[in-house]
Amino acid sequence: MLDAVVSCILENGYYEASSNAIARHAGVTWGAIQHQFGTRQGLLLAVLEDRWHRLTERIEATVVSGDTLEKRLECVMTALEGHYGDPELLVLQQIMLDLVQSPMTSDVTRRAVVAHGRELARVWQPLFTNALGEAATDQVLVRYAFLTIRGYLSANTMAGRLVPQRPDSTIRALLLRGIACAIRDRAAESGLEIGDPT
């Protein structure tokens, strides 16, 4: 049923994916969905929780390795790409915005969405600790690296929904080199080691 929600929204758009449309897409009645999830809000929250669980498992299984910062950042980008580079991200963003901003959303659901956002930051932190070495103690660097990588992946996902895109390994390599350069500069100013060979 959760996959049916995502595919229904991707195919029809968020506002056209009514409760009945989702039920038809899942091949069940709305009553069956209500029995399991209670309300549409409960169903949408279950989709977010399922996808956050999948992301957590993927990130926790990721091994960050490489003898240069660029190679380690590539491992991080690959791990995050499974989430931020997937068209499902657009569905999850729409669900999150709706559940956080709608006056119809219960306080319990709103708090659950916000709590997942905070938890997500905790989950991806070890990726950057492994990639940046001592420099990961600088939260500005970690946040910069994460936001830059997430922005690149999310922008490509959005652009790919509008016009089919071919992967561009040159742009990806330049982006990683730019992130690594900024990290090296700030780490050197602070006397922090990043684990590159001397």
Sequence and secondary structure as in RCSB ss.txt:
>XXXX:A:sequence
MLDAVVSCILENGYYEASSNAIARHAGVTWGAIQHQFGTRQGLLLAVLEDRWHRLTERIEATVVSGDTLEKRLEC
VMTALEGHYGDPELLVLQQIMLDLVQSPMTSDVTRRAVVAHGRELARVWQPLFTNALGEAATDQVLVRYAFLTIR
GYLSANTMAGRLVPQRPDSTIRALLLRGIACAIRDRAAESGLEIGDPT
>XXXX:A:secstr
 HHHHHHHHHHH TTT  HHHHHHHHTS HHHHHHHHSSHHHHHHHHHHHHHHHHHHHHHT     SSHHHHHHH
HHHHHHHHHTSTHHHHHHHHHHHHHH TTS HHHHHHHHHHHHHHHHHHHHHHHHHHGGGGG HHHHHHHHHHHH
HHHHHHHHHHHHS     HHHHHHHHHHHHHHHHHHHHHHT       
